Amino acid sequence: MLAAVECNAGFGHGICGAFVTPPRVAYIQPKNQSTVDLTGKTGIIFRWNKVPMAAGGVHAYRFKIYKGFGYEVVVSKKLDRGVFEIEIPAAAFENGVAYTWKVQQRDDNSMNWSQYDIWNFKVVK
């Protein structure tokens, strides 16, 4: 994490801008490289842990699911700061297909998005 940069731009506050990279979100489920059996289920619940933030705290989360390991977005949602899970309906997934998912958090002060890990899972129905 980088600190704020001092400058003399004549704006009176002495700060050019904060270059803060928020910490990565810690995922819980579905586990990386797992198989999710949706037989008889209505959906998949995705969960992550709240990660402490320096500065202003979490502003929001950005949640995405991709089909396979490419760039075909299946789900893309911006979630409020107090949300640590989301259920995606079983109908959004195809049998035998691999998916990847990620979550980023946004710092309330700098408005920067965190870096992220990508976890993958395969669906069976």
Backbone bond lengths (Angstrom), bond angles and torsions (degrees), N, CA, C in turn:
res aa  C-N    CA-C-N  psi(-1)  N-CA   C-N-CA  omega(-1)  CA-C   N-CA-C  phi
1 M - - - 1.432 - - 1.523 107.76 -
2 L 1.310 117.14 131.28 1.457 121.95 179.21 1.517 109.80 -96.49
3 A 1.311 116.52 148.65 1.461 121.37 179.88 1.517 110.16 -84.37
4 A 1.320 114.64 173.22 1.462 120.40 176.63 1.527 109.20 -64.70
5 V 1.309 115.68 152.05 1.457 121.73 -178.60 1.523 108.53 -104.99
6 E 1.328 116.37 125.35 1.461 120.66 177.97 1.525 109.56 -76.03
7 C 1.325 115.67 145.48 1.455 119.32 175.09 1.519 109.53 -153.02
8 N 1.296 116.84 165.02 1.456 123.11 177.97 1.517 108.71 -118.04
9 A 1.302 115.64 64.91 1.460 120.16 -177.15 1.527 112.08 -86.76
10 G 1.325 115.92 -0.52 1.452 119.10 178.29 1.515 114.62 80.64
11 F 1.338 117.71 17.83 1.453 120.46 -179.64 1.520 112.39 -95.55
12 G 1.311 116.88 -2.63 1.448 120.35 174.58 1.513 115.89 87.84
13 H 1.321 118.53 -18.13 1.465 118.91 -177.95 1.518 112.71 -97.93
14 G 1.311 119.35 -16.58 1.462 122.48 174.40 1.508 115.70 75.64
15 I 1.317 118.67 5.23 1.460 121.39 -179.51 1.527 108.41 -117.79
16 C 1.335 116.18 124.58 1.468 119.99 177.07 1.524 110.36 -77.39
17 G 1.289 116.52 -34.63 1.459 120.00 -178.16 1.508 109.69 162.60
18 A 1.286 116.18 152.03 1.451 120.98 179.71 1.522 108.60 -96.55
19 F 1.309 115.72 125.65 1.457 121.28 178.13 1.521 107.13 -104.63
20 V 1.305 115.67 75.22 1.447 122.69 -175.39 1.519 108.88 -106.36
21 T 1.312 116.21 126.66 1.452 120.49 173.35 1.516 107.41 -101.98
22 P 1.323 117.59 113.45 1.467 120.01 179.33 1.526 111.05 -62.00
23 P 1.342 117.90 154.44 1.471 120.18 178.28 1.527 111.53 -66.60
24 R 1.329 114.85 155.04 1.467 120.77 177.49 1.520 110.11 -65.91
25 V 1.322 115.66 150.79 1.456 122.22 175.92 1.528 108.58 -77.85
26 A 1.333 116.36 140.06 1.463 121.91 178.92 1.528 109.33 -94.81
27 Y 1.317 116.95 112.38 1.462 122.14 -177.18 1.525 111.13 -78.57
28 I 1.343 115.17 151.08 1.459 120.97 177.39 1.528 110.94 -115.68
29 Q 1.350 116.41 -55.22 1.468 120.11 -177.83 1.511 110.92 -153.12
30 P 1.348 116.67 154.54 1.465 126.84 -3.07 1.528 111.34 -68.84
31 K 1.301 115.39 149.44 1.458 121.76 -176.86 1.527 111.34 -63.00
32 N 1.316 115.08 151.68 1.455 121.29 177.68 1.528 110.17 -62.91
33 Q 1.303 116.46 138.12 1.462 124.83 177.82 1.528 112.48 59.67
34 S 1.345 116.00 34.39 1.461 120.69 -179.95 1.529 110.60 -101.27
35 T 1.330 115.34 169.47 1.455 122.18 171.73 1.520 106.95 -112.86
36 V 1.326 116.20 127.20 1.463 121.67 -179.44 1.524 108.20 -105.78
37 D 1.334 115.94 117.32 1.460 121.62 179.09 1.530 108.52 -90.48
38 L 1.320 116.49 112.46 1.458 122.04 -179.05 1.527 113.13 -95.62
39 T 1.321 117.42 9.39 1.461 120.76 179.43 1.525 109.90 -58.02
40 G 1.332 116.06 118.93 1.455 121.20 178.46 1.522 115.12 73.04
41 K 1.314 118.21 8.69 1.469 121.19 -178.74 1.525 110.33 -107.59
42 T 1.318 115.62 155.18 1.469 120.70 -178.47 1.518 112.95 -89.95
43 G 1.338 117.69 -16.22 1.461 119.79 -179.18 1.512 112.77 177.84
44 I 1.317 114.84 -175.46 1.462 123.02 177.08 1.519 107.81 -114.85
45 I 1.328 116.00 131.98 1.456 120.27 175.21 1.525 108.38 -96.84
46 F 1.324 115.72 124.01 1.461 123.42 176.30 1.526 107.23 -100.57
47 R 1.350 116.58 129.29 1.477 121.11 -178.45 1.519 110.22 -130.10
48 W 1.326 114.04 149.58 1.458 121.34 174.83 1.522 108.75 -145.75
49 N 1.329 116.28 161.06 1.463 122.10 179.44 1.514 111.18 -89.88
50 K 1.302 114.82 148.44 1.458 120.43 170.27 1.526 106.71 -69.40
51 V 1.322 116.12 130.39 1.460 121.24 179.33 1.527 107.61 -111.11
52 P 1.341 117.35 125.77 1.466 118.96 -179.70 1.527 111.66 -57.61
53 M 1.315 114.80 139.56 1.463 121.05 179.90 1.524 108.64 -117.58
54 A 1.298 114.85 136.92 1.457 119.07 168.68 1.520 106.21 -73.80
55 A 1.235 119.48 -172.64 1.472 123.93 174.79 1.522 110.50 59.07
56 G 1.320 117.70 -125.20 1.456 121.34 -169.25 1.503 116.72 -96.37
57 G 1.311 119.41 -0.05 1.450 121.17 -177.64 1.514 111.74 88.94
58 V 1.324 115.68 -176.09 1.458 121.96 -177.24 1.524 109.82 -80.59
59 H 1.314 115.87 131.89 1.463 121.74 175.47 1.534 110.01 -91.06
60 A 1.339 116.68 -43.15 1.462 121.97 -177.67 1.519 109.22 -167.11
61 Y 1.334 115.63 169.75 1.458 122.37 173.56 1.520 108.88 -117.66
62 R 1.330 115.55 149.51 1.467 122.16 173.76 1.527 106.44 -119.89
63 F 1.337 115.63 119.35 1.461 123.28 -175.64 1.524 109.26 -114.49
64 K 1.345 116.61 131.82 1.467 119.85 178.41 1.519 110.88 -141.01
65 I 1.341 114.06 144.64 1.467 122.26 171.96 1.518 106.70 -123.47
66 Y 1.337 115.28 136.02 1.462 121.93 178.46 1.521 109.56 -118.98
67 K 1.308 116.47 144.76 1.463 121.65 174.26 1.520 107.77 -78.42
68 G 1.310 116.05 128.14 1.456 120.60 -178.41 1.516 111.20 65.56
69 F 1.311 115.18 -145.37 1.460 120.40 -177.74 1.525 110.27 -115.10
70 G 1.315 115.78 20.27 1.454 120.95 -177.80 1.509 112.22 -102.44
71 Y 1.309 114.12 -143.99 1.454 120.33 -173.62 1.523 113.36 -117.69
72 E 1.338 117.45 14.19 1.465 120.37 179.08 1.530 108.86 -79.82
73 V 1.324 116.10 105.62 1.465 121.53 -176.83 1.521 109.97 -77.20
74 V 1.332 116.16 126.93 1.459 122.77 177.34 1.528 109.69 -96.16
75 V 1.330 116.01 -41.65 1.467 122.29 179.88 1.517 108.28 -139.51
76 S 1.323 116.28 137.29 1.463 122.09 174.58 1.521 107.64 -143.43
77 K 1.339 116.32 116.61 1.464 120.32 -176.85 1.523 110.22 -138.32
78 K 1.319 115.41 142.39 1.461 121.63 170.07 1.525 105.89 -100.91
79 L 1.334 116.19 127.55 1.465 121.25 -174.13 1.528 111.02 -118.67
80 D 1.308 116.26 150.41 1.454 121.93 178.79 1.526 111.99 -64.51
81 R 1.312 115.68 160.13 1.469 122.35 -175.62 1.530 114.03 -59.46
82 G 1.313 119.19 -27.57 1.458 121.34 -177.55 1.517 114.52 -91.99
83 V 1.313 117.55 7.73 1.471 122.00 -177.91 1.530 109.44 -98.02
84 F 1.342 115.99 124.09 1.463 121.11 -178.41 1.524 112.53 -122.96
85 E 1.336 116.36 11.42 1.460 120.86 175.35 1.517 109.02 -158.89
86 I 1.326 114.12 157.32 1.461 120.79 176.70 1.525 107.41 -149.57
87 E 1.337 115.85 138.60 1.465 120.22 176.13 1.516 108.26 -101.88
88 I 1.320 115.28 127.83 1.463 122.07 177.74 1.524 107.55 -108.21
89 P 1.339 117.81 127.56 1.468 121.66 -176.71 1.535 112.92 -58.24
90 A 1.326 115.66 145.28 1.464 121.89 -179.71 1.527 111.50 -57.74
91 A 1.326 117.36 -30.26 1.466 121.16 -178.79 1.532 112.86 -63.29
92 A 1.326 117.68 -17.35 1.473 121.10 179.71 1.527 112.19 -76.84
93 F 1.342 116.68 -10.86 1.464 120.91 -174.46 1.525 111.70 -116.60
94 E 1.325 116.10 147.36 1.461 122.72 177.74 1.531 110.08 -103.76
95 N 1.317 115.49 146.96 1.455 121.29 178.42 1.520 111.19 -63.73
96 G 1.331 116.34 134.00 1.459 121.80 175.08 1.519 115.31 78.47
97 V 1.313 117.55 5.76 1.467 121.49 -176.64 1.524 110.15 -100.65
98 A 1.322 115.30 141.79 1.468 121.93 175.22 1.529 109.00 -89.34
99 Y 1.323 115.34 145.59 1.463 122.78 178.73 1.522 109.37 -133.26
100 T 1.315 115.93 156.05 1.455 121.42 172.67 1.520 108.20 -122.62
101 W 1.342 115.97 152.86 1.460 119.33 179.06 1.510 110.44 -142.42
102 K 1.346 114.07 154.59 1.456 120.27 179.15 1.520 109.96 -150.32
103 V 1.325 114.94 155.88 1.460 122.51 175.18 1.522 107.37 -136.19
104 Q 1.318 115.96 135.33 1.463 121.82 174.22 1.522 108.27 -122.21
105 Q 1.325 116.00 151.77 1.456 119.96 173.84 1.521 109.51 -116.25
106 R 1.323 114.93 150.04 1.459 120.91 -177.06 1.522 109.31 -112.88
107 D 1.324 115.60 129.63 1.452 121.71 179.21 1.526 110.39 -70.61
108 D 1.334 116.61 134.05 1.465 121.54 -175.96 1.530 112.99 -69.10
109 N 1.325 117.67 -27.66 1.471 119.60 179.50 1.523 112.51 -88.45
110 S 1.331 116.03 -55.50 1.473 119.64 -174.96 1.519 112.50 -80.20
111 M 1.346 116.93 -21.38 1.467 124.19 -175.31 1.535 112.02 64.14
112 N 1.324 117.28 18.07 1.467 121.61 175.73 1.523 109.54 -81.58
113 W 1.340 116.18 145.22 1.461 122.25 174.79 1.519 109.10 -88.94
114 S 1.331 116.59 145.85 1.466 121.76 177.64 1.524 110.52 -72.49
115 Q 1.320 114.94 163.18 1.458 119.33 167.51 1.521 106.02 -73.65
116 Y 1.328 117.59 177.44 1.455 118.78 -174.85 1.513 111.42 -150.54
117 D 1.316 114.02 158.08 1.457 122.10 169.26 1.521 106.10 -99.11
118 I 1.303 116.68 157.27 1.465 121.59 174.95 1.522 107.39 -119.05
119 W 1.323 115.22 122.00 1.458 121.12 176.17 1.526 108.46 -107.58
120 N 1.330 115.00 150.50 1.467 118.72 -179.53 1.526 110.40 -126.09
121 F 1.320 114.50 157.68 1.462 121.49 178.07 1.522 107.86 -155.08
122 K 1.320 114.70 159.85 1.468 120.96 177.71 1.530 107.64 -115.81
123 V 1.335 115.85 142.72 1.458 121.95 -178.86 1.532 109.96 -104.29
124 V 1.322 115.60 135.75 1.467 121.51 169.03 1.524 107.22 -125.42
125 K 1.336 114.70 140.42 1.467 120.80 179.66 1.512 109.82 -124.91
